[in-house]
Amino acid sequence: MWIWTEMNIMSGVDGYCLKCKTYGPIKDGQLIKMKNGRTRMAGTCSQAGCTGKISKIVS
């Protein structure tokens, strides 16, 4: 089982953008605590010209 710390998560999380269909780092990521107690990283796509949103569950 992984134990995530804020330092590990902020160092870089990759996600899949559904808008431009690419896999890459999440830009301007924020940690969000969901209702079920899990944590997700939400941000925008880092590809040039793409405004897609990326969200990935990290714990």
C-alpha beads as a LAMMPS data file, in Angstrom:
LAMMPS data file: protein, C-alpha beads

59 atoms
58 bonds

1 atom types
1 bond types

-500.0 500.0 xlo xhi
-500.0 500.0 ylo yhi
-500.0 500.0 zlo zhi

Masses

1 110.0

Atoms # bond

1 1 1 0.000 0.000 0.000
2 1 1 1.320 3.416 -0.964
3 1 1 1.386 6.207 1.558
4 1 1 1.255 9.514 -0.257
5 1 1 2.559 12.690 1.263
6 1 1 1.863 16.124 -0.112
7 1 1 5.540 16.446 -1.077
8 1 1 5.428 13.252 -3.192
9 1 1 2.214 14.235 -4.936
10 1 1 3.229 17.784 -5.736
11 1 1 6.482 16.580 -7.346
12 1 1 4.495 15.478 -10.382
13 1 1 1.417 13.461 -11.189
14 1 1 0.667 12.300 -14.715
15 1 1 -2.845 11.969 -16.057
16 1 1 -4.777 11.367 -19.279
17 1 1 -6.463 14.298 -20.987
18 1 1 -9.764 13.287 -22.577
19 1 1 -9.851 16.400 -24.746
20 1 1 -6.526 16.059 -26.596
21 1 1 -6.046 12.298 -25.959
22 1 1 -2.530 12.643 -24.532
23 1 1 -0.864 11.466 -21.322
24 1 1 1.250 13.961 -19.413
25 1 1 1.820 15.975 -16.242
26 1 1 -1.029 17.835 -14.554
27 1 1 -0.501 21.604 -14.648
28 1 1 -1.647 23.796 -11.709
29 1 1 -2.644 20.703 -9.731
30 1 1 -4.599 20.905 -6.495
31 1 1 -5.210 18.168 -3.952
32 1 1 -8.915 17.661 -3.329
33 1 1 -10.431 15.457 -0.626
34 1 1 -13.506 13.640 -1.963
35 1 1 -16.617 12.670 0.030
36 1 1 -15.491 9.040 0.272
37 1 1 -12.220 10.077 1.963
38 1 1 -9.936 9.511 -1.025
39 1 1 -7.661 12.201 -2.406
40 1 1 -7.469 13.275 -6.026
41 1 1 -5.268 15.648 -7.988
42 1 1 -7.168 18.027 -10.280
43 1 1 -5.709 20.475 -12.756
44 1 1 -5.408 21.308 -16.427
45 1 1 -3.658 19.686 -19.374
46 1 1 -0.033 20.749 -19.866
47 1 1 -0.072 20.422 -23.681
48 1 1 0.198 23.689 -25.624
49 1 1 -3.182 24.960 -26.801
50 1 1 -5.257 22.451 -24.831
51 1 1 -7.704 23.632 -22.162
52 1 1 -8.790 20.172 -21.004
53 1 1 -9.148 19.299 -17.350
54 1 1 -7.397 16.302 -15.800
55 1 1 -8.338 14.586 -12.545
56 1 1 -6.598 11.543 -11.077
57 1 1 -7.186 9.672 -7.824
58 1 1 -3.888 9.467 -5.931
59 1 1 -4.929 7.634 -2.764

Bonds

1 1 1 2
2 1 2 3
3 1 3 4
4 1 4 5
5 1 5 6
6 1 6 7
7 1 7 8
8 1 8 9
9 1 9 10
10 1 10 11
11 1 11 12
12 1 12 13
13 1 13 14
14 1 14 15
15 1 15 16
16 1 16 17
17 1 17 18
18 1 18 19
19 1 19 20
20 1 20 21
21 1 21 22
22 1 22 23
23 1 23 24
24 1 24 25
25 1 25 26
26 1 26 27
27 1 27 28
28 1 28 29
29 1 29 30
30 1 30 31
31 1 31 32
32 1 32 33
33 1 33 34
34 1 34 35
35 1 35 36
36 1 36 37
37 1 37 38
38 1 38 39
39 1 39 40
40 1 40 41
41 1 41 42
42 1 42 43
43 1 43 44
44 1 44 45
45 1 45 46
46 1 46 47
47 1 47 48
48 1 48 49
49 1 49 50
50 1 50 51
51 1 51 52
52 1 52 53
53 1 53 54
54 1 54 55
55 1 55 56
56 1 56 57
57 1 57 58
58 1 58 59
